[in-house]
Amino acid sequence: MSLCAEASITAEQLGDEALALGLALVEADTWAAAAPSGLARQLGDRETKRQEHIYELILTEKHHCLTIRLMQKMFAEGMMRAGGVTASQIGRMFPCLHELWALHSTLLTRLRNRQKCSPHIASIADILADTFSHPSAEKFKQAYGRMFPCLHELWALHSTLLTRLRNRQKCSLHIASIADILADTFSHPSAEKFKQAYGRMFPCLHELWALHSTLLTRLMNRQKCSPHIASIADILADTFSHPSAEKFKQAYVNHLFKERFGIQ
């Protein structure tokens, strides 16, 4: 069994359930590379492309499961082991982590079982239909809704904008203008709704932008002086020493963790 390529964690630390799903395996990037020799040629270009799409979907779900597992094992459990963070605080930082693991690991299990039957998969449509129709789809919706509290609000705002753009698109292949739609969307009061929703989703965004854009500006100015940069130590020292470092700390720790997750 290979070690995970994506993170500094051993295969054994992922747990037996994760290993059974093949999360620790290093797999080929394409179906053709993983398939038995000559199968892609035998199936032809059209079917090979279809198999590539199915294979890519399975790998995407695998990497998503791995991300959730790493959040559980490295961050959530690791922070509790290190001390100073309670189970209640972890629950606020990583809401619905166990539910998301259960949902996605169940989907990946079904996909892996179908994959084991044959290197040439006839279809996964039934698996996807079961997963993303009621009542299973409702479980995904609820879990991600709790993980990202403003998701429904943002969906409503962006789907309204897309609906208006699509309606304009249907009128003619040659669209004269969408300026009126954008003006309505991104002016008061609609713009305020976007601002409030993204503000709750990403607290301290303006402060973090100001801090990082200032750092990037200084680095780019140094880069413009010469293709051979002697040093950026002075810029980093200024940025990550008091009082500048305190501003980063307040934005990332005091605001983000205290306001969003209730960690003191």
N, C-alpha and C positions, 0 to 999 in steps of 0.2 A: 504493500500500500504506500503510495507516494504521499509526501507532505503537501499541504495546501499551497498552491502557487501564489494565492492572493494575500495571504496574511502570515504573520509570525506566530503561528499556533500549530501544534502537532495534530496529526490526524486523530490520535486517540482522544485528545481534548475536545474534539467536536462531539463525541458521544456515539454510541452504537447506532442510534436511529439515523444520524447524519451519514455515517459510514455506509449504511445499507442503501442510502439514496445516491451514493457515489459522489458525495460532496468533496471528498478528499482526492478524487481521481483527477489526473491531468489527461484531458481528452482532446482528440483532434479538433481543429477549428471548423472543419467542414465534414459533411456526411460522406462525400466521395473519398476523403482521406481515411475515414473510419470504416467504410464498407469493405466487404471482401473484394479482392482483386477482380476486376472485370465486370462487376455488377453494374456500375454506372454506365459503362459502354453498352451493356446488354439492355438496360432499361431505356436508353435514349435520352436526349437533352431535356425534353419536356418533363418526363417523370423524375429525372435526376434533380431538376430545379425544384419540383414539388417536395422531394425528399429532403433537399437542403433547407427548405422553409420549415419543415416539421422538425428537423434536427436542430435548427437554430432556435426554435421556440423552446425545445426541451432544454437546451443549454442555457437559455435566458432564464428559465424557471429555476434551473439548478443554481445559477449565480445569485438569483434573488433569494433563494433558500439559504445559500451560504452567507449572504449579507445579514439576514435575520439571525442565523446561528452565531455569527461573530458578534453581533450586538448583544446576544444573550451571554455568551461565554467570556468574551474579552472585556466588554464594557459593563454590562449590568452586573454580572457576577463578580467581575474583577474589581469594580468600585466598592462593592459590598465587602469583599475580602480585604481590601486595603483599609477599610474602616472609614468612619466619618459620614457615610451615606447610608440611610436607613432603607428598608424594603419599601416603605411608603414613598420615599423620595424617588427611588428607582422607578416605582410605578408611575409617577408623574413624568419622569424624564422619558421613559420608554413605555407609553401606554399601549396595551393590547399586544405586547410582544409575543406572549404565549399563544394568543388567539391567531395572530398572523402566521406563526410557525405552524400551527395545526392546520390552518387552511391551505397554505402553500405546500407543506410537506405531503399532505393528502393528494393534492393535484400532481406533484412530482412523482409520487409513488405510482399513481395510475399511468402516468406517461412512461415511467421507467419499465413498468410491467409490460406495457404495449411494445416498448422498444426491445425487450428481451425475447419476445415471441419470434421476431424476424428482423433482419437488417433492412428489409423492405416493408415499411409500414403502410398498410392500405389506407388508414384514416385515423385521425384523432378527433374528428368532429364530434363524436358522441361524448367524449370526455370533456371537451370544452363546453358543449351544450349543457351537460349536467352541472358543471362547475359554475358557469356564469348565467344560470337561470334560477328563478325562485325555487326553493328557499336559500340555496347555497349563495347566490349572488348577494342576497340581503346581508348575510354574515360578513362578506367582504366589505360591503358598503358601510356597515356599522363599525367594523374594526378600523378601517381607514378614516372614517369620519371622526373617531375618537383620537386617532393618531395625529390627524391634521385637522384641528378644530374648525377652521374657516373654509374647509374644502367645498362644502355645499354652497356657501355664499359665493366663492370664487367661480364655481361651476355655473351658477345662475348668471353671474355678470358676463363671463366669457361666452357662454352659450347664446346669450341674448345678442352679443356683438356678432358672433359668427352667423347667427340666423339672419340678421340684417344684411351682412355681407353676401351670404348665399342667395338671398332673395334678389339683391341687386345683380348678382352674377347670372341669375336665371333670365333676367330681362333681356340681356344682350351679351354676345361674346365680346363685344367692344364696350367696356365700361368707361363711361365718360368721366366719372369722378366718384370717390368714396369720401370726399372731404367732409360732407355734411354728416355722414355716419360717425366718422372719427371725432368731429367737433362735438356732436351730441354726447358721445361716449365719454370723452376725456375733458369735458367741461362740467362745471357745477350744475346740478347736484350729483350726477353720475360719477364724476371723477372722485368725489369725496367718498363714495361707497368703495371704490377700488382702493383708495388710500387707506381707509379704515380696515378693510379686510386684509390687505397685505401687511399693514402695521401690526395686526394681531397675530398673523402667521409668522412674521419675521420681525420681532421686536428689536429695536436699536439699529435698524437698517441704515438710517441716515448717519448715525454716529460711526458705524463700522465703515460705511462708504467714505466718509471724511478722513478717517484714520488711514485706511489702506490706499486711498487715492493720493494722499499726501506722500506716503512712503513711495508709491510707484512713480510719482512725478519726480521725486529726488533721484531715484534710480535711473529713470529715463534721461534726465538732464545730465547725469554723470556719463551715461552711455553715449550721448551725443558729442561729448567732448573728445572722445577717442575710441576707436574700435578695440584698443587695448586698455582695459580698465585696470589701473594699478591697484585700487582697493575700494571697497564699499564699507569697510569696517567702521568708519566715522559715522556714516548714515545709519547703520544698524545700531551702533552704540547710542546715538541720539534718540533713535526711535524706541529702543527697548530698555532705556534707563529712565529713571524718574525725571520729570513728571509725565513724560509721554507714555511710558509703560503703564502708569497708573490708569490712564485713559483707556488703554486696551483692556486692562483688567476689569475696569468698571463696566465696559460695554459687554465683554464676553461673560464675566462671572456675575457681577452684581446685578446687572439688568437681566441678561438672558436666563441665568439659572434661578435667581431669586424671584423675578417677576413671573416667569413662565412655569417654573417647576417648584417654587417654594423652598429652595435650598438655601439655608443661612450660611 
